[in-house]
Amino acid sequence: MAMVNGMVRDQGMMPHTIYGSGDGGKYWKLIAIRLYNLEVFVYTVLSLGTEKTTCKIEVLLKDDSGKTLRFDVSDSYFTIQPPS
């Protein structure tokens, strides 16, 4: 699994759940759930009103019962800026 320019890539066939955080991972917001056969997932970031400099993405791979089999979190922070 790899994070590339706002896209998550994985060749697996397990359901993916994607979360985002604007506070360095203290709180996570659900972005997408039960995405099967995910190779690329492109998402639109909603306007936040203020710049967020400690954003992260987390991707969970779960089996059909909902048990987390593996996960990955952004290695470093990224910034989301409001529209200019």
N, C-alpha and C positions, 0 to 999 in steps of 0.2 A: 504494500500500500504506500502511496506517495502523495504528497501535497504539491500541486503545481499550479501557480497563478490562479488561485481561487477554484481549482478543480481537484477533485479527489479521484485517484485512479486505483483500481484493484481488479484483478482478474477472477476473483472468487465468485461463487454462486450463492453465498449466504446472504440473508437480509442485512442491509446496512442501516444504521441509525446515525444521523449527523447532528451534532450540537455546535453552537457557537457561543463564545463568551467575549464580552467587551471589557471585562475587568480582570484579565489575567488568569481566568479559570476559577475564580471564587464562585461565580454563579454561571450556569449553562442554560441556554435557551434552545429548545428543540427546533431544528431547521427542517429535517426530513426524517421519515420513519418507514421501515419496511421497503427499502429499495432493493429489488432483486436484480441480479445480473448487472450490477453497476460497474461500468468501465469508466465513465466520465459523468459527473454530476455538476452542472453549472447552475449557480444560484445568483439571484439579484439581492444585493445588500440594501436594506431599507435605510432611508435617511435617518440619522441619529440626532441631528440638530447641533451636536458638538463633536469635535474630534475625539476619537477613541484611539489611544496609542498602545493599549495592552490587549489586543484582540487575539483570540486563539480559536482553532477548530478541533473538534474531537470526533472521531469516527469509530463506531462500535460495530463489530460483526457478531451477530447473534444466531443461535440455532432456532429451529421452529418453536421451541418451548420458551424462547426469550432469554435463555442463558447466554451471557457474553462469553464468546470464545476467544476473541482478541480485540485489541483496540489500538489506536494511535492518536497522539495529540501533537499539534503544531510544535516544532522544535523551538521556535522563537515567536515573539510577538509580531503582529503586523498592525498597521494603522488604517482606520476607516475615517475618511474626512467627509464633512458635509459638502453638498454641492456648492460651488462658488458662484 
